[in-house]
Amino acid sequence: MPPSLRKCPWSPPASTSQWMFPPQKYNADYDLSARQGADTLAFMSLLEEKLLPVLIHTFWVDAKNYVEVTRKWYAEAMPFPLNFFLPGRMQRQYVERLQLLCGEHRPEEEEELEKELYQEARECLTLLSQRLGSQKFFFGDAPASLDAFVFSYLALLQQAKLPSGKLQAHLRGLHNLCAYCTHILSLYFPWEGAEVPPPRQTPANPETEEEPYRRRNQILSVLAGLAAMAGYALLSGIVSIHRAPPARAPRTRALGMAEEVEEE
């Protein structure tokens, strides 16, 4: 182990890539004691076990939240035609991940499992609130890796406008956690909320260079989208092509010859 890393009072496992920091004291946990380092790993494990499944359920499984919030977010951010089918594929992946975290259950057990998951998530948030207390950060006045980890879980839950927010209501009742997220947002993300980052300066007359190619790019993007949709429809079986049997030759000539024979 390099001498610079030996100065750290506690050393996370070297096999975990996220803990590999350069030796210029860039480690956010450099000044933590061994006990604080153990608390960091314990709280991270607690959040992944108790809070992550409920966040997946809130944003990807709950029907109202998925349709009105999550799917809308991703559909607006993705280009056409990916915004038609990628959100649904992502939802299936998150549902499979939730099944791996909680195990597969019968349909009649899902409601009881949901109640249990939300109860454990509320207890986890309450424990975080008690651990934070009146401090600015979990280990004093300076942020550590635990603060970044907790903020990544709580900020989205606090800021999203969810039509079905059972866990969100509990979080908003823990005022020190809400103030904690608001403090980090104002400190490190000042453009979130009222303040907006300054717009990029554009050239005085950008149309002189982009106008000849704009119409071509629009036409190509429309053609590519139509081709992708047609290919997807054919591969998925929504549309199928059947070859019609060859049309029979008209029998007018045969009928005319038969009439001539009868006349003779």
C-alpha positions as CSV (number, residue, x, y, z in Angstrom):
1,M,0.0,0.0,0.0
2,P,1.4,3.4,-0.9
3,P,2.6,5.5,2.1
4,S,0.1,8.3,1.3
5,L,-2.8,5.9,1.8
6,R,-1.4,4.7,5.1
7,K,-2.0,8.1,6.7
8,C,-5.8,7.6,6.3
9,P,-7.2,6.4,9.6
10,W,-9.3,3.8,7.9
11,S,-8.9,2.2,4.5
12,P,-11.8,0.8,2.5
13,P,-11.4,-2.5,0.7
14,A,-8.9,-2.1,-2.2
15,S,-11.0,-4.3,-4.4
16,T,-13.8,-1.8,-4.7
17,S,-12.9,0.6,-7.5
18,Q,-14.9,3.5,-6.2
19,W,-12.5,3.8,-3.3
20,M,-9.4,4.2,-5.4
21,F,-8.4,7.8,-5.0
22,P,-5.2,9.5,-6.1
23,P,-2.6,10.2,-3.3
24,Q,-3.2,14.0,-3.3
25,K,-5.7,13.9,-0.4
26,Y,-8.6,13.9,-2.9
27,N,-10.4,11.2,-0.8
28,A,-13.6,12.7,0.6
29,D,-13.2,10.4,3.6
30,Y,-9.5,11.3,4.3
31,D,-10.2,12.9,7.7
32,L,-12.6,10.3,9.0
33,S,-11.8,8.0,11.9
34,A,-12.1,4.3,11.7
35,R,-15.4,4.3,13.4
36,Q,-16.8,6.9,11.0
37,G,-15.6,4.8,8.1
38,A,-17.4,1.8,9.5
39,D,-20.6,4.0,9.9
40,T,-20.2,5.0,6.2
41,L,-20.2,1.4,5.0
42,A,-23.0,0.5,7.3
43,F,-25.3,3.3,6.2
44,M,-24.6,2.7,2.5
45,S,-25.5,-1.0,2.9
46,L,-28.7,0.0,4.8
47,L,-29.8,2.4,2.0
48,E,-29.2,-0.2,-0.7
49,E,-31.1,-2.8,1.3
50,K,-34.0,-0.8,2.7
51,L,-34.4,2.3,0.6
52,L,-33.4,1.3,-3.0
53,P,-36.2,-1.2,-3.5
54,V,-38.8,1.3,-2.5
55,L,-37.4,4.0,-4.8
56,I,-37.5,1.5,-7.7
57,H,-41.1,0.7,-6.8
58,T,-42.0,4.4,-6.5
59,F,-40.7,5.5,-9.9
60,W,-40.9,2.3,-12.0
61,V,-43.6,0.0,-10.7
62,D,-46.3,2.4,-9.3
63,A,-48.5,2.9,-12.4
64,K,-49.4,6.5,-11.8
65,N,-45.9,7.6,-11.1
66,Y,-44.5,5.7,-14.0
67,V,-47.0,7.1,-16.6
68,E,-47.2,10.7,-15.4
69,V,-43.6,11.2,-14.3
70,T,-40.9,8.6,-15.1
71,R,-41.9,7.7,-18.6
72,K,-42.6,11.3,-19.4
73,W,-39.1,12.3,-18.2
74,Y,-37.3,9.7,-20.4
75,A,-39.6,10.2,-23.4
76,E,-38.9,13.9,-23.5
77,A,-35.1,13.4,-23.1
78,M,-34.8,10.6,-25.8
79,P,-34.7,11.2,-29.5
80,F,-37.4,9.9,-31.9
81,P,-38.1,6.9,-32.3
82,L,-36.2,5.6,-29.2
83,N,-38.7,7.4,-26.9
84,F,-41.4,5.0,-28.0
85,F,-40.0,1.8,-26.7
86,L,-36.9,2.4,-24.5
87,P,-38.8,3.6,-21.4
88,G,-40.8,0.4,-21.5
89,R,-37.7,-1.7,-21.8
90,M,-36.1,0.2,-18.9
91,Q,-39.1,-0.4,-16.8
92,R,-38.9,-4.2,-17.4
93,Q,-35.3,-4.2,-16.4
94,Y,-36.0,-2.3,-13.1
95,V,-38.9,-4.7,-12.4
96,E,-36.5,-7.6,-12.8
97,R,-34.0,-5.9,-10.5
98,L,-36.6,-5.4,-7.9
99,Q,-37.5,-9.1,-8.1
100,L,-33.8,-9.9,-7.6
101,L,-33.7,-7.7,-4.5
102,C,-36.9,-8.9,-2.9
103,G,-37.5,-12.3,-4.5
104,E,-40.4,-13.4,-6.5
105,H,-43.8,-13.5,-4.8
106,R,-47.3,-14.7,-5.7
107,P,-49.7,-11.9,-6.8
108,E,-51.8,-12.2,-3.6
109,E,-48.6,-11.5,-1.5
110,E,-47.6,-8.4,-3.4
111,E,-49.7,-6.0,-1.4
112,E,-48.4,-7.3,1.9
113,L,-44.8,-7.1,0.5
114,E,-45.3,-3.5,-0.6
115,K,-46.5,-2.5,2.9
116,E,-43.5,-4.2,4.5
117,L,-41.1,-2.5,2.0
118,Y,-42.5,1.0,2.6
119,Q,-42.5,0.5,6.4
120,E,-38.8,-0.5,6.3
121,A,-38.0,2.5,4.1
122,R,-39.8,4.9,6.5
123,E,-37.8,3.5,9.4
124,C,-34.6,3.9,7.3
125,L,-35.4,7.6,6.7
126,T,-36.1,8.1,10.4
127,L,-32.8,6.6,11.3
128,L,-31.0,8.8,8.9
129,S,-32.8,11.9,10.3
130,Q,-31.7,10.9,13.9
131,R,-28.1,10.3,12.8
132,L,-27.9,13.7,11.0
133,G,-29.4,15.7,13.8
134,S,-28.7,19.4,13.5
135,Q,-25.4,19.0,11.7
136,K,-24.8,20.3,8.2
137,F,-23.4,17.0,7.1
138,F,-23.2,13.5,8.6
139,F,-19.7,13.9,9.9
140,G,-19.6,17.7,10.8
141,D,-19.1,20.7,8.6
142,A,-17.5,19.0,5.6
143,P,-19.1,16.6,3.2
144,A,-18.0,13.0,2.9
145,S,-18.8,10.1,0.5
146,L,-21.8,9.2,2.7
147,D,-23.3,12.6,2.1
148,A,-23.0,12.2,-1.7
149,F,-24.5,8.7,-1.4
150,V,-27.5,9.8,0.8
151,F,-28.1,12.9,-1.3
152,S,-28.3,10.8,-4.5
153,Y,-31.2,8.8,-2.9
154,L,-33.1,11.7,-1.2
155,A,-32.8,14.6,-3.7
156,L,-34.9,13.0,-6.4
157,L,-37.5,11.8,-3.9
158,Q,-37.8,15.2,-2.4
159,Q,-37.9,17.2,-5.7
160,A,-40.1,15.1,-7.9
161,K,-43.7,16.0,-8.2
162,L,-45.2,12.5,-7.7
163,P,-49.0,11.9,-7.9
164,S,-48.5,8.9,-5.6
165,G,-45.9,9.8,-3.0
166,K,-46.4,7.7,0.1
167,L,-42.7,7.7,1.0
168,Q,-42.3,11.3,-0.2
169,A,-44.8,12.5,2.4
170,H,-42.8,10.8,5.1
171,L,-39.5,12.4,3.9
172,R,-41.1,15.9,3.9
173,G,-42.1,15.4,7.5
174,L,-38.4,14.9,8.4
175,H,-37.4,18.6,8.3
176,N,-33.7,18.2,8.9
177,L,-33.3,15.8,6.0
178,C,-35.3,18.3,3.7
179,A,-33.1,21.2,4.9
180,Y,-30.0,19.0,4.3
181,C,-31.0,18.3,0.7
182,T,-31.9,22.0,0.1
183,H,-28.5,23.1,1.6
184,I,-26.6,20.8,-0.8
185,L,-28.6,21.9,-3.8
186,S,-28.0,25.6,-3.0
187,L,-24.3,25.0,-2.3
188,Y,-23.3,22.7,-5.2
189,F,-26.2,23.0,-7.7
190,P,-27.2,26.7,-7.5
191,W,-29.0,26.7,-10.9
192,E,-31.6,24.2,-9.6
193,G,-34.7,26.1,-8.8
194,A,-34.9,29.9,-9.2
195,E,-31.5,30.5,-10.6
196,V,-30.8,29.3,-14.1
197,P,-27.3,28.9,-15.6
198,P,-26.5,31.6,-18.2
199,P,-27.4,30.6,-21.7
200,R,-24.6,29.9,-24.2
201,Q,-23.9,32.7,-26.6
202,T,-24.8,31.9,-30.2
203,P,-23.3,33.4,-33.3
204,A,-24.8,36.6,-34.6
205,N,-26.2,34.9,-37.7
206,P,-26.0,31.1,-37.4
207,E,-28.5,30.5,-40.2
208,T,-25.8,31.3,-42.8
209,E,-23.9,28.1,-42.1
210,E,-26.7,25.7,-40.8
211,E,-29.6,26.6,-43.2
212,P,-28.4,24.5,-46.2
213,Y,-28.1,21.4,-44.0
214,R,-31.1,21.9,-41.7
215,R,-33.8,20.7,-44.2
216,R,-31.7,17.7,-45.3
217,N,-31.2,16.6,-41.7
218,Q,-34.9,16.9,-40.9
219,I,-35.8,14.8,-43.9
220,L,-33.2,12.2,-43.1
221,S,-34.3,12.0,-39.5
222,V,-37.9,11.5,-40.5
223,L,-37.0,8.8,-43.0
224,A,-34.7,7.0,-40.5
225,G,-37.5,7.1,-37.9
226,L,-40.1,5.7,-40.4
227,A,-37.6,2.9,-41.4
228,A,-36.9,2.1,-37.7
229,M,-40.7,1.9,-36.9
230,A,-41.4,-0.3,-39.9
231,G,-38.5,-2.6,-39.0
232,Y,-39.7,-2.8,-35.4
233,A,-43.3,-3.5,-36.5
234,L,-42.1,-6.3,-38.8
235,L,-39.8,-7.9,-36.3
236,S,-42.2,-7.8,-33.4
237,G,-45.1,-9.3,-35.5
238,I,-47.3,-6.3,-35.3
239,V,-47.4,-6.1,-39.1
240,S,-46.9,-9.2,-41.4
241,I,-46.7,-9.5,-45.2
242,H,-48.6,-12.3,-47.0
243,R,-48.1,-13.1,-50.7
244,A,-51.3,-13.4,-52.6
245,P,-51.8,-16.4,-54.9
246,P,-51.3,-15.7,-58.7
247,A,-54.5,-14.6,-60.4
248,R,-56.0,-17.1,-62.7
249,A,-56.1,-16.3,-66.5
250,P,-59.5,-15.1,-67.8
251,R,-61.7,-17.8,-69.3
252,T,-63.3,-15.6,-71.9
253,R,-61.3,-17.2,-74.7
254,A,-62.3,-20.7,-73.7
255,L,-65.9,-19.8,-73.4
256,G,-65.8,-18.3,-76.9
257,M,-64.4,-21.4,-78.5
258,A,-67.0,-23.5,-76.7
259,E,-69.8,-21.4,-78.2
260,E,-68.3,-21.7,-81.7
261,V,-68.3,-25.5,-81.4
262,E,-71.9,-25.5,-80.4
263,E,-73.0,-23.4,-83.3
264,E,-71.2,-25.8,-85.8
